[in-house]
Amino acid sequence: MEILFIFLGIIIFFVIALFVWNSYQRKQGNTERAEIVNSDPTDGTCCGQHATCEQDSLLNCFVEESDYFDDEELDKYKEYSEEDYTPQEVDEFREVFYTLLDEDKPRWVRSLQQREIPIPNELKDEILLIINDLRSTQPTNA
């Protein structure tokens, strides 16, 4: 029973300390609140307000003009189905993907989506795994 009173006392102490600290800050004139950062995702900066940065989201295809990454030869696959690729054709996609800089890989996938070029099924999991790994190792904007 004593432990319960000690625990409640600690909680009450911190609540009172928080109240006193807030009152002191208001008296000092420190009433600033955290500013909401308004960032345009098309300007190349991440606002940090989303779990996934909209700047490099694979599903965010609002840009009208597609980027090309020295991969114009892939345009011939526009009418293909995801299942119809031969192993040599899959290797063409793989070669382009692995020659890109890490920061360009998400934009390349988005570019394929904008150009309506389906990614071969054999390569989808590999690409998503690598891009997710790249995103998890990127430093976050503070």
Rosetta silent file (secondary structure, phi, psi, omega in degrees, C-alpha in Angstrom):
SEQUENCE: MEILFIFLGIIIFFVIALFVWNSYQRKQGNTERAEIVNSDPTDGTCCGQHATCEQDSLLNCFVEESDYFDDEELDKYKEYSEEDYTPQEVDEFREVFYTLLDEDKPRWVRSLQQREIPIPNELKDEILLIINDLRSTQPTNA
SCORE:     score description
SCORE:     0.000 S_00000001
   1 L     0.000  -33.528  178.785    0.000    0.000    0.000 S_00000001
   2 H   -65.033  -37.222 -179.466    2.919    2.320    0.703 S_00000001
   3 H   -62.505  -38.633  178.618    4.234    1.786   -2.819 S_00000001
   4 H   -62.692  -42.798  178.665    0.906    2.964   -4.248 S_00000001
   5 H   -66.579  -38.249  177.922    1.079    6.185   -2.222 S_00000001
   6 H   -64.473  -44.316  179.424    4.670    6.779   -3.299 S_00000001
   7 H   -62.241  -46.390  177.831    3.727    6.231   -6.937 S_00000001
   8 H   -63.575  -36.607  177.882    0.731    8.587   -6.687 S_00000001
   9 H   -63.631  -41.064  178.435    2.920   11.151   -4.939 S_00000001
  10 H   -63.895  -43.913  179.047    5.445   11.056   -7.771 S_00000001
  11 H   -62.202  -45.680  179.885    2.696   11.521  -10.363 S_00000001
  12 H   -63.074  -40.151  178.045    1.175   14.432   -8.437 S_00000001
  13 H   -58.681  -46.619 -178.763    4.635   16.000   -8.066 S_00000001
  14 H   -67.899  -34.761  176.918    5.226   15.908  -11.832 S_00000001
  15 H   -64.914  -44.622  179.236    1.767   17.323  -12.586 S_00000001
  16 H   -65.732  -41.641  179.079    2.375   20.218  -10.201 S_00000001
  17 H   -62.549  -39.900  177.813    5.894   20.760  -11.599 S_00000001
  18 H   -64.039  -43.170  178.594    4.496   20.881  -15.131 S_00000001
  19 H   -62.085  -44.691 -179.445    1.840   23.404  -14.088 S_00000001
  20 H   -64.884  -43.122  179.925    4.427   25.594  -12.343 S_00000001
  21 H   -61.329  -44.953  178.140    6.792   25.399  -15.340 S_00000001
  22 H   -63.060  -41.889  177.978    4.026   26.409  -17.770 S_00000001
  23 H   -62.396  -43.203  178.856    2.994   29.296  -15.525 S_00000001
  24 H   -62.292  -43.276  179.715    6.591   30.478  -15.278 S_00000001
  25 H   -63.800  -39.096  178.113    7.033   30.307  -19.058 S_00000001
  26 H   -65.436  -39.744  178.977    3.876   32.347  -19.631 S_00000001
  27 H   -65.717  -31.899  178.980    5.054   35.012  -17.206 S_00000001
  28 L   -79.370   -8.125  179.326    8.372   35.187  -19.062 S_00000001
  29 L    88.780   10.882  179.349    6.511   35.702  -22.320 S_00000001
  30 L   -90.659   75.283 -179.588    7.453   32.359  -23.843 S_00000001
  31 L  -109.013   18.143 -179.886    4.088   31.477  -25.275 S_00000001
  32 L   -66.533  141.767  174.391    5.367   30.393  -28.679 S_00000001
  33 L  -109.187  160.831  179.178    3.871   27.260  -30.083 S_00000001
  34 L   -61.616  131.458  179.547    5.524   24.949  -32.520 S_00000001
  35 L   -79.128  142.247  174.486    5.171   26.352  -36.010 S_00000001
  36 L   -85.867  124.419 -177.769    3.572   24.231  -38.664 S_00000001
  37 L   -85.003  119.361  175.122    5.932   23.980  -41.576 S_00000001
  38 L   -98.282  113.004 -177.503    4.199   24.501  -44.878 S_00000001
  39 L  -126.873  137.265  176.846    6.332   22.946  -47.550 S_00000001
  40 L   -85.340  118.887 -176.620    5.532   22.390  -51.175 S_00000001
  41 H   -61.973  -15.780 -179.172    6.456   18.753  -52.016 S_00000001
  42 H   -86.325   -7.217 -177.759    7.473   19.822  -55.510 S_00000001
  43 H   -88.091    4.581  174.716   10.214   22.159  -54.269 S_00000001
  44 L    87.620    5.597  177.456   12.551   19.291  -53.357 S_00000001
  45 L  -115.679  153.480  178.780   12.316   19.591  -49.567 S_00000001
  46 L  -101.205  131.896 -177.720   10.580   17.319  -47.103 S_00000001
  47 L   -79.949  -19.676  178.526    8.265   18.987  -44.595 S_00000001
  48 L    78.557    8.852 -177.131    8.643   16.148  -42.062 S_00000001
  49 L   -93.853   -3.358 -175.504    4.929   16.057  -41.267 S_00000001
  50 L  -122.000  152.991  178.495    4.187   12.688  -42.824 S_00000001
  51 L   -61.854  -38.093  175.793    5.224    9.133  -42.019 S_00000001
  52 L  -117.910  129.642 -178.413    6.416    8.792  -45.598 S_00000001
  53 L   -64.335  126.380 -179.685    7.863   11.809  -47.290 S_00000001
  54 H   -67.669  -18.479 -178.319    5.552   12.877  -50.101 S_00000001
  55 H   -61.043  -39.050 -176.050    8.576   14.084  -52.015 S_00000001
  56 H  -121.826   25.442  178.508    9.611   10.558  -52.971 S_00000001
  57 L   -65.472  134.650  179.966    6.386    8.611  -52.520 S_00000001
  58 L   -69.873  -20.973 -177.591    6.019    5.904  -55.122 S_00000001
  59 L   -95.738   -7.390 -175.666    2.297    6.580  -55.299 S_00000001
  60 L   -90.288   93.339 -175.656    2.561   10.354  -55.632 S_00000001
  61 L  -114.152   50.263 -176.734    2.428   10.920  -59.375 S_00000001
  62 L   -84.968  -11.061 -179.714    1.190   14.485  -59.534 S_00000001
  63 L   -80.631  130.100 -176.295    4.016   15.689  -61.754 S_00000001
  64 L   -73.994  -40.757 -175.838    2.941   15.757  -65.401 S_00000001
  65 L   -88.980  130.423  179.658    6.369   15.427  -67.003 S_00000001
  66 L   -83.799  145.819  173.887    8.189   12.117  -66.549 S_00000001
  67 L   -86.541  144.747  173.731   11.851   11.937  -65.708 S_00000001
  68 L  -113.918  138.076 -177.394   14.088    9.821  -67.897 S_00000001
  69 L  -119.434   50.104 -176.116   17.133    8.115  -66.421 S_00000001
  70 L    58.653   39.136 -176.903   18.880    7.035  -69.592 S_00000001
  71 L  -129.271   31.534 -178.967   16.204    4.358  -69.895 S_00000001
  72 H   -59.419  -25.060  179.754   14.348    5.325  -73.058 S_00000001
  73 H   -65.034  -18.231  179.173   14.773    1.743  -74.261 S_00000001
  74 H   -79.621  -12.352  179.069   12.198    0.687  -71.631 S_00000001
  75 H   -61.565  -23.392  179.728    9.467    2.683  -73.369 S_00000001
  76 H   -67.652  -13.066 -179.286    8.935   -0.251  -75.719 S_00000001
  77 H   -95.208   14.621 -176.802    7.373   -2.155  -72.777 S_00000001
  78 L   -59.491  -37.338 -176.985    4.497    0.279  -72.352 S_00000001
  79 L   -92.378    3.482 -177.826    1.882   -2.194  -73.626 S_00000001
  80 L   -73.605  159.524  169.295    3.320   -5.186  -71.759 S_00000001
  81 L   -98.051  155.011 -177.581    1.662   -7.020  -68.948 S_00000001
  82 L   -60.627  -25.402 -177.023    3.574   -7.514  -65.701 S_00000001
  83 L   -91.521  -12.118 -170.197    3.657  -11.273  -66.292 S_00000001
  84 L   -88.150    1.884 -175.824    4.778  -11.219  -69.954 S_00000001
  85 L   -76.435  139.850  173.204    8.441  -10.273  -69.495 S_00000001
  86 L   -83.000  164.340  177.738   11.162  -12.703  -70.551 S_00000001
  87 H   -58.630  -34.336  178.582   14.209  -13.166  -68.292 S_00000001
  88 H   -68.066  -38.127  178.995   16.288  -11.010  -70.651 S_00000001
  89 H   -68.802  -38.542  175.890   13.718   -8.194  -70.477 S_00000001
  90 H   -61.745  -38.859  178.261   13.649   -8.401  -66.677 S_00000001
  91 H   -64.364  -30.660  175.402   17.432   -8.092  -66.748 S_00000001
  92 H   -62.023  -46.474  178.041   17.090   -4.855  -68.743 S_00000001
  93 H   -63.128  -45.103 -178.370   15.004   -3.354  -65.932 S_00000001
  94 H   -60.622  -41.717 -179.875   17.364   -4.753  -63.314 S_00000001
  95 H   -62.268  -45.151  178.580   20.406   -3.276  -65.068 S_00000001
  96 H   -62.938  -45.327 -176.987   18.871    0.203  -65.181 S_00000001
  97 H   -59.983  -45.582 -175.816   17.753   -0.029  -61.542 S_00000001
  98 H   -78.950  -11.369  175.321   21.146   -1.055  -60.193 S_00000001
  99 H   -91.686   -7.939  178.796   23.049    1.571  -62.166 S_00000001
 100 L   -77.355  153.042  169.886   20.995    4.404  -60.653 S_00000001
 101 L   -66.936  150.992 -177.447   22.131    6.420  -57.667 S_00000001
 102 H   -56.654  -40.546 -177.572   20.291    5.411  -54.490 S_00000001
 103 H   -71.548  -15.791  179.332   18.453    8.738  -54.232 S_00000001
 104 H   -91.081  -13.129 -174.435   17.176    8.364  -57.833 S_00000001
 105 H   -61.858  -47.174  177.257   15.676    4.894  -57.427 S_00000001
 106 H   -61.676  -37.996  178.891   12.264    5.976  -56.032 S_00000001
 107 H   -66.721  -33.550  178.160   11.986    8.656  -58.735 S_00000001
 108 H   -65.416  -43.104  178.393   12.786    6.056  -61.402 S_00000001
 109 H   -63.446  -42.786  177.988    9.945    3.801  -60.212 S_00000001
 110 H   -63.164  -38.612  178.050    7.599    6.792  -60.188 S_00000001
 111 H   -61.836  -42.193  176.714    8.792    7.680  -63.691 S_00000001
 112 H   -61.888  -40.733  178.247    7.906    4.179  -64.907 S_00000001
 113 H   -63.415  -43.146  179.916    4.459    4.535  -63.375 S_00000001
 114 H   -64.865  -35.583 -179.832    3.932    7.888  -65.062 S_00000001
 115 L   -84.902    2.171  177.935    5.056    6.460  -68.385 S_00000001
 116 L    59.703   41.139  176.026    2.696    3.492  -67.839 S_00000001
 117 L  -105.234  112.105 -178.189    5.498    0.947  -68.038 S_00000001
 118 L   -71.798  140.168  176.834    4.697   -1.965  -65.735 S_00000001
 119 L   -79.652  135.427  179.402    7.504   -3.283  -63.564 S_00000001
 120 L   -59.199  139.508 -179.927    8.083   -7.014  -64.063 S_00000001
 121 H   -56.116  -35.605 -178.407    6.612   -9.134  -61.281 S_00000001
 122 H   -64.441  -18.656 -174.234    9.965  -10.853  -60.821 S_00000001
 123 H  -108.655  -15.171 -174.022   11.541   -7.525  -59.894 S_00000001
 124 H   -58.775  -51.195 -177.734    8.825   -5.806  -57.819 S_00000001
 125 H   -61.969  -40.439  179.523    9.665   -7.328  -54.439 S_00000001
 126 H   -61.351  -45.854 -179.461   13.365   -6.739  -54.961 S_00000001
 127 H   -64.949  -47.211 -178.902   12.816   -3.072  -55.852 S_00000001
 128 H   -63.657  -38.648  178.321   10.437   -2.409  -52.963 S_00000001
 129 H   -61.826  -45.058 -178.949   12.779   -4.101  -50.495 S_00000001
 130 H   -67.474  -43.530 -179.494   15.721   -1.969  -51.604 S_00000001
 131 H   -65.806  -41.546  176.893   13.742    1.288  -51.655 S_00000001
 132 H   -63.658  -37.865  177.020   12.280    0.617  -48.196 S_00000001
 133 H   -64.817  -41.714  178.173   15.779   -0.165  -46.934 S_00000001
 134 H   -62.104  -41.479 -178.961   17.077    3.099  -48.415 S_00000001
 135 H   -68.064  -35.322 -178.577   14.290    5.066  -46.756 S_00000001
 136 H   -73.752  -22.449  179.705   14.907    3.462  -43.375 S_00000001
 137 H   -95.395   -6.884  178.801   18.604    4.357  -43.496 S_00000001
 138 L   -72.221  140.769  175.422   18.092    7.970  -44.622 S_00000001
 139 L   -67.642  141.822 -179.107   18.614   10.564  -41.911 S_00000001
 140 L   -85.699  149.866  176.674   15.349   12.182  -40.861 S_00000001
 141 L   -79.330  129.177 -178.779   14.787   15.932  -41.103 S_00000001
 142 L   -98.193    0.000    0.000   14.497   17.460  -37.648 S_00000001
